[in-house]
Amino acid sequence: MKKKVIIIVLLLIVVGIVYFVGSGFKEQKSVALRDFTVSEDGNEITMRVELNSSIGHVRSFKDKGGAEK
């Protein structure tokens, strides 16, 4: 009986770890541009973003094109 409880607890821990690590690779759609700067030569843009949710962070940016509406 004790062995079954330990196995169930370990499985729950593994599932929890996989969920939290795996969710870090999802595309975050609740991001807002807070500020940006353009270098003097115009070759580099630095963007400061913030998340509208309490979980996650921004690792990279993907330019999907499009025009301002």
C-alpha positions in Angstrom: 0.0 0.0 0.0 2.8 2.4 1.0 4.6 1.6 -2.3 1.5 2.5 -4.4 1.1 5.9 -2.6 4.8 6.7 -3.3 4.4 5.8 -7.0 1.3 7.9 -7.3 2.9 10.9 -5.6 6.0 10.6 -7.8 3.8 10.4 -11.0 1.9 13.6 -9.9 5.2 15.4 -9.3 6.5 14.4 -12.7 3.3 15.4 -14.5 3.5 18.8 -12.7 7.1 19.4 -13.7 6.3 18.5 -17.3 3.4 20.9 -17.3 5.3 23.8 -15.9 8.3 23.3 -18.1 6.3 22.5 -21.2 4.1 25.6 -20.8 7.1 27.8 -21.0 7.4 27.0 -24.7 3.9 28.2 -25.6 3.4 31.3 -27.6 2.4 34.2 -25.3 -0.4 36.3 -26.8 -1.0 38.7 -23.9 2.1 40.9 -24.4 2.0 44.7 -24.6 4.7 47.0 -25.9 5.8 49.3 -23.1 8.6 51.3 -24.7 11.1 51.0 -27.6 14.2 52.7 -28.7 15.9 52.9 -32.1 19.7 53.0 -32.4 21.3 56.1 -34.0 22.3 54.2 -37.1 18.8 52.7 -37.4 20.0 49.1 -37.5 18.7 48.0 -34.0 15.4 48.3 -32.2 15.2 47.6 -28.5 11.7 46.8 -27.2 10.5 46.7 -23.6 7.4 44.5 -23.2 5.2 43.5 -20.4 2.9 40.6 -19.9 -0.8 41.0 -19.1 -0.8 37.7 -17.3 0.9 36.7 -14.1 2.7 33.7 -15.6 5.4 33.5 -18.2 8.1 35.7 -19.7 9.2 36.9 -23.2 12.2 35.2 -24.6 12.1 36.2 -28.3 10.1 38.1 -30.9 8.7 36.9 -34.1 7.9 39.5 -36.8 4.8 38.3 -38.6 4.6 41.4 -40.8 1.5 43.4 -41.5 0.8 47.1 -41.5 -0.5 49.4 -38.8 -4.3 49.7 -39.0 
